């Protein structure tokens, strides 16, 4: 497919190079926010409000979260601008789009949140998005406790991190304390509160720990991606608030990880689309041997393949978001498909961006290396592409095997002219 596209430059790479905005804007209008019946099929489209939201976030990012702001945050403590973060929450309301109004949020959907995250991902927005928006807020929305924490997080007043580690919870009357070490906690160095999955007497439970207590020690880590900081967090009888007891903690944690993985996939799509647009623009304007390098077949092939990868990634990412929003598919399966596809797509496009830009793409002054580092960091945060592909195989093939044993299973191609699931 990619080679055929590359052999038809007037319809693909060159046309793309002549219309760089179409890839980011028109393609972005194709995924779905609401379901509409079209004939016998169901089609998903963004609403006018979601398009306006995208435009608003894009404009905010262009003004306050440009490359200069990202580089400044890399050297700052905390590693983001608290004033800008507060405006994202209180002014734009994009930190709590999927939080119910009764809990201090915007009362929107996960699709609304994904629209904002895609734009924030395109600029490598500094700030604790991963810990606060991707993981902590979904966990608190799904849990029966901790609702008092949601409002300040959605408004950008406080920030959070989410961690699972070797931690023990001890009860003393109605009070709880946690002891243990949490390794490599994303956004843990600057978070005001950390949601911790800990071993309680009756099973795993989820707790909230304020990081300003003297029983909490944090050690920032040197990381590959300076735009996504990590820290080790040590707890020594740290006071904790019970968020979800053993009877619901597994469900809450699983939900948070599913939502976090889906939003991370959308972030990867935003970053990949930005790199594709960047490469196309460079290929249009960089001259070699008296002609734009975008006219050379080797560059056409890279750009055509990158376009296919980005479109595929966008489809899987929003498919996961829809599955979590309206139950249109198995969330676990959809999320693993999205993570496997989007992680691979962003790392590929990041590598190709460096190659298309040549020597300048390797320099510190150019932004390509920032996205390259983010690509490889994101691909490891919630499971590698290989791990998610293995999970997809486990979810699909286990059911297929059950079908072969007599229980109805999915229709899986066997390569023999019949499909498993058709057999009697």
LINMOKA-V935460 format. One record per run of one state. SS is the DSSP state (alpha for helix, beta for strand, coil for the rest). FROM is the first residue (numbers start at 1). TO is the last residue. If there is no record, write none. Layout:
# LINMOKA-V935460
SS:FROM:TO
SS:FROM:TO
This chain:
# LINMOKA-V935460
coil:1:1
alpha:2:6
coil:7:12
alpha:13:18
coil:19:19
alpha:20:25
coil:26:26
alpha:27:29
coil:30:33
beta:34:38
coil:39:40
beta:41:45
coil:46:47
alpha:48:64
coil:65:66
alpha:67:74
coil:75:81
alpha:82:90
coil:91:100
alpha:101:103
coil:104:109
alpha:110:122
coil:123:128
alpha:129:142
coil:143:146
alpha:147:154
coil:155:159
beta:160:172
coil:173:174
beta:175:186
coil:187:192
beta:193:200
coil:201:202
beta:203:210
coil:211:215
beta:216:220
coil:221:229
beta:230:244
coil:245:248
alpha:249:285
coil:286:286
beta:287:288
coil:289:290
beta:291:292
alpha:293:295
coil:296:296
alpha:297:326
coil:327:330
alpha:331:362
coil:363:367
alpha:368:381
coil:382:384
alpha:385:404
coil:405:411
beta:412:413
coil:414:418
beta:419:420
coil:421:424
